[in-house]
Amino acid sequence: MTAPAGNPLPGLSGRIRAIPATTWYEEILAPQFDGDRGRLLPWHVAIEKALLLEYVALGVLDRTEAEAVARRLHQAHADALVADREENMSDLAFALERFVLSGLAVPVPAWHVDRSRNDIQACAQLMDGRVRLIDAAEAVLTLAAVAIDAAEGGTDTVMPGYTHLQAAQVVTPGFYLSAIAGECLQAAELLASTYRVIDRCPLGAGAMAGQELPVDRGRMALTLGFARAEPHALTSVASRGWAVAVAGDLAVLGVALSRFATDLMAWGSSEYGFIDLPDDLCGISSAMPQKKNFPILERIRGRTARLVAGVTEVAGPQRSTPYANMVEVSKEALAPLAGLFDDTMSVLRLMVAVMENLRFRPERMRAACQREHLGGFTLANLMTLRCSVPWRSAQLVAGRYISAQIEAGHPPDRLDPACLARLAAESGHRIEAGPLLAEAFDVDRALTAKQSSGSTNPESVRELLLVQREELHRLKGLWRAHRLNGSTALTANDRALGLEPAEVPT
């Protein structure tokens, strides 16, 4: 369906003579308007106020004119702006301009001179993305804090550690949970690195080639809470690489969280029985009354798939486009970003709930350690270090001993020194087998046997947790400063325009 050819568009363009067609409006413009109005309107208003201050600094507007426009901008809210095909082409920037002009008692002819939607839109999107990035980073740090708390209570409780899905060595819940904390701290650091790179303001780039007024782009950047201006005008409006970078960081986080969820799902199964969750975080079977399911873990793992896919959704529409302002890049590529942030916050909130309520079952974990020959590696080490058996020979002897015990149906704690001594002798070595076996297959000693930093040794884990708490404190301060810097700048702008400071968008 097309719009009537004789219905001119009033006051916006001399080039386009028809209002947007119904299909174009319903499929693209109206939904886009609703989304932008909900997320970006506060940032558009903040940007317009920063522009007013720059107009005053340049002498383009006097203070009376700037304050009149600022008062009207201050009144803008989502319910006051509607997608109107005739009045504003269902475009947020046009709608805000119409709203301001309709409320001015005295016209301000120079307002919006030398302006373009392109850099304003790019700036609003980036400001919104920065705040959502801060939200995500703070949520990651909340999970890190909860994981550290949980780890501190489990540094001495034995459990099997697995490689290739096979029981491998004795570890502890504290050791494992400190790995979750470490991944979260690394994610927050990675996001901080990305934040530093993208903290460049695109405002003042104009449509693509710069502005004709000598605006001070560095000054405008600071008034909006940015560290600096994006130095190149074309990059300012053409690039949304920041969104790809953020999506990539969230994908890395999603991969890690999905793997932790997989472990917890396995450990919560009836075959392992290592963990439990309270009933209010569990599900039931509609048919089998004995079942207690953990669907929250499945939800977490399922939603992390969208975090991983998000980078493709954001990068895909940008690839192979011309390096210029394009709606494929500025609109289609960024469309999934809000949902990506929402999914990230949801996954993190669910993980926090799990971590806060997770209960390990020591008796099941100890029993699992005791039925596996987890001391084989230690046994080989002891034969080499105390009996001078060459390392590879020691590996062979230890492996043959364990195979013999499995074939005989002996559990690991039923030690057979005669068997080990015989196997060592067959390899040309004399050993005192009894003390070696007693030490190697002592489940509790397996923890303290590890002496390197970062190991499962309870002292090493506790030392690591202290370091992680320090890092957590530093990163919390860093992200708090980023949030405060943005809010302080916008509050100062309102005061400079004679306004009661508005609530800073979050």
URFEN-V108901 format. One record per pair of residues at least 6 apart in sequence whose C-alpha atoms are under 8 Angstrom apart, sorted by the first residue. I is the first residue (numbers start at 1). GAP is how many residues later the second one is. If there is no record, write none. Layout:
I&GAP  I&GAP
//
This chain:
1&20  1&21  1&22  2&18  2&19  2&20  2&21  3&15  3&16  3&17  3&18  3&19  4&14  4&15  5&12  5&13  6&11  6&12  7&10  7&11  7&12  8&8  8&9  8&10  8&11  9&7  9&8  9&9  9&10  9&77  9&78  10&76  10&77  12&76  19&66  19&67  19&70  20&65  20&69  25&60  25&65  29&54  29&61  29&62  30&53  30&60  33&50  33&57  33&58  33&59  34&49  36&56  37&41  37&44  37&55  38&40  39&89  40&84  40&85  40&88  41&36  41&37  41&51  42&35  42&463  43&81  43&84  43&85  43&462  44&49  44&76  44&77  44&80  45&28  45&29  45&31  46&178  46&444  47&73  47&76  47&77  47&177  48&25  49&21  49&24  49&444  49&445  49&448  50&170  50&173  50&174  50&443  51&169  52&9  52&14  52&18  53&13  53&440  53&443  53&444  54&161  54&162  54&166  55&6  55&11  56&6  56&7  56&10  58&156  58&157  60&50  61&49  61&50  65&43  66&431  67&430  67&431  68&36  69&31  69&35  70&427  70&429  71&428  72&27  72&28  72&31  72&32  73&27  74&425  74&428  76&20  76&23  80&19  81&11  81&14  81&15  81&18  82&8  82&13  83&6  83&7  83&8  83&9  83&12  84&6  87&8  87&11  88&6  88&7  88&10  93&24  101&6  114&92  114&97  114&98  114&99  115&91  115&92  115&96  116&90  116&91  117&89  117&90  118&88  118&89  118&90  118&119  118&207  119&83  119&84  119&85  119&86  119&87  119&88  119&89  119&117  119&118  120&82  120&83  122&80  122&81  122&114  122&115  122&208  123&78  123&79  123&80  129&114  130&65  131&352  131&375  132&209  132&374  133&58  133&62  133&113  133&208  134&345  134&348  134&349  136&205  136&208  136&209  137&50  137&51  137&54  137&342  138&50  138&338  138&341  139&206  139&209  139&210  140&44  140&45  140&47  140&48  140&208  141&43  141&44  141&47  141&331  141&334  141&335  142&210  143&38  143&41  143&205  143&206  143&208  143&209  143&212  144&36  144&37  144&38  144&40  144&41  144&328  145&36  145&324  145&327  146&206  146&209  146&210  147&30  147&31  147&33  147&34  147&208  148&29  148&30  148&33  148&317  148&320  148&321  150&24  150&27  150&205  150&206  151&22  151&23  151&24  151&25  151&26  151&27  151&314  152&22  152&310  152&313  153&21  154&18  154&19  154&20  154&21  155&17  155&18  155&19  155&20  155&303  155&306  155&307  156&16  156&18  156&302  157&15  157&16  157&17  157&205  158&12  158&13  158&14  158&15  158&204  158&207  158&208  158&211  158&285  158&286  158&289  159&11  159&12  159&13  159&14  159&203  159&206  159&207  159&209  159&210  160&7  160&8  160&9  160&10  160&11  160&12  160&205  160&206  160&208  160&209  161&6  161&7  161&8  161&9  161&10  162&6  162&7  167&205  167&207  168&206  169&205  169&206  170&199  170&204  170&273  170&276  170&277  171&276  171&285  172&284  173&187  174&287  175&280  175&281  175&283  175&286  178&283  178&286  178&287  180&80  181&287  182&286  183&70  183&73  184&69  185&283  185&286  185&287  185&290  187&62  187&65  187&66  188&287  189&286  190&59  191&55  191&58  192&287  194&48  194&51  194&52  198&44  199&27  199&28  199&29  200&21  200&26  200&27  200&28  200&29  200&30  201&20  201&25  201&26  201&27  201&28  201&29  201&35  202&27  202&28  202&31  202&34  202&35  203&14  203&17  203&18  203&26  203&33  204&6  204&7  204&11  204&12  204&13  204&16  204&29  205&6  205&27  205&28  205&29  205&31  205&32  206&27  207&30  207&118  208&25  208&26  208&28  208&29  208&30  208&116  208&117  209&24  209&25  210&23  210&24  217&12  218&10  218&11  220&9  221&6  221&7  221&8  222&6  222&267  223&266  223&267  223&269  223&270  224&262  224&265  224&266  225&260  225&261  225&262  225&263  225&264  225&265  226&260  230&6  234&90  235&89  237&87  237&88  238&85  238&86  238&87  238&88  238&91  239&84  239&85  239&86  239&90  240&89  240&90  243&71  243&91  243&94  244&67  244&70  244&71  247&60  247&63  247&64  247&67  247&90  247&93  248&60  248&62  248&63  250&57  250&58  250&94  251&56  251&57  251&58  251&59  251&60  252&56  253&54  254&50  254&51  254&53  254&54  254&90  255&49  255&53  257&44  257&47  258&42  258&43  258&46  258&47  259&42  261&36  261&37  261&39  261&40  262&35  262&39  264&11  264&33  265&29  265&32  265&33  266&6  267&6  267&7  267&8  268&6  268&7  268&8  268&26  272&92  273&88  273&91  274&86  274&87  274&88  274&90  274&91  275&83  275&84  275&85  275&86  276&82  276&83  276&84  276&85  277&17  277&77  277&80  277&81  277&82  278&79  281&13  281&15  282&10  282&11  282&12  282&13  282&14  283&9  283&10  283&11  283&12  284&7  284&8  284&9  285&6  285&7  285&8  296&54  300&47  300&50  300&51  303&40  303&44  304&39  304&40  304&43  306&34  306&37  307&33  307&36  307&37  310&26  310&27  310&30  313&20  313&23  314&19  314&20  314&21  314&22  314&23  315&18  316&17  317&11  317&12  317&15  317&16  318&10  318&11  318&15  321&7  321&8  369&74  370&41  370&42  370&43  370&73  371&40  371&41  372&39  372&40  373&29  373&38  373&39  373&68  374&67  375&65  375&66  375&67  375&68  375&71  376&22  376&23  376&26  376&64  376&65  377&18  377&21  378&62  378&68  379&19  379&57  379&58  379&60  379&61  379&62  380&11  380&14  380&15  380&17  380&18  381&10  381&13  382&54  382&58  383&6  383&11  383&48  383&53  384&6  384&7  384&10  387&43  387&44  389&40  393&34  397&23  397&26  397&27  397&30  398&22  400&23  401&18  401&19  401&22  405&6  405&7  412&29  413&28  413&29  415&19  415&22  415&23  416&18  417&16  417&17  417&20  418&15  420&13  421&9  421&10  421&11  421&12  424&6  424&7  439&6  440&6  447&9  447&10  447&11  448&8  448&9  448&10  449&8  450&6  450&7  451&6  451&9  452&8  453&7  454&6  454&7  454&10  455&6  487&17  490&11  490&14  491&10  491&11  491&13  492&9  494&6  494&7  494&8  495&6
//
